Amino acid sequence: MTARFIVLEGVEGTGKSTHAAYLADWLAKQGRPAVTAREPGGTPLGERLRALLLDPGISPMPPQAEVLLMFAARSASISEVILPALESGAWVVCDRFVESSYAYQAYGRGVPIEHVRALDRQIVGKLRPDLTMILDAPPEVGLARKAGPGKRDRFEQESLKFFERVREGYLHRAEAGADRCIVVDASRELAEVRKDLVAAVSQFLEEKAVHDG
Ligand code: TYD
């Protein structure tokens, strides 16, 4: 069975990281070793860029600079983590990928979507996730699960309106048929959400098995 690339997306506090770690474990138990990745971050360059991107002291950051830094981090993640893992036959479970840039930078910040699309083509190119699962919940649910006001990062300090635009962006992209995206209701208990994610990955595996013969 060839290596596969799965992505978890969604606004803050929807449990992406917990679910990504669980899915990687679950896949490994099925005899499918999986590597987890996160964006921005996961490489020496990515982690330095992440620190800049999340620093509330760097304000304002022009949206055009923000989107370039996100793709710079992604470029390192692709070449140093994702591609080597896929080439070695491992699965990759990524905590955020390119749909974050459409949702946050285009819909959230107002960067022209063509600009994000151009960077997507240039940096990500043919590498498309096999399955992107968007964890959907009203932003106030997710934000309530995050740090208190004193410890919020540059994104967590954004207004509810901003996160509403981001959420709409994800839903819009999924509706418009963005690459193999499914939406999962993440306002429920973690265990319930997990069941749906495992079911989606299992279904994907079955379809692949039929397809690959
Ligand atoms: P992350 O650590 O996944 O946030 P959380 O765990 O709180 O959900 O991501 C950090 C922030 O970076 C998050 O607020 C979303 C933002 N982001 C973008 O705006 N664009 C992107 O392309 C990516 C990958 C992340």
Boltz pocket constraint, residues with backbone or C-beta under 6 A from the ligand:
constraints:
  - pocket:
      binder: B
      contacts: [[A, 10], [A, 11], [A, 12], [A, 13], [A, 14], [A, 16], [A, 17], [A, 39], [A, 40], [A, 70], [A, 95], [A, 96], [A, 97], [A, 98], [A, 99], [A, 100], [A, 101], [A, 102], [A, 104], [A, 105], [A, 155], [A, 156]]
      max_distance: 6.0
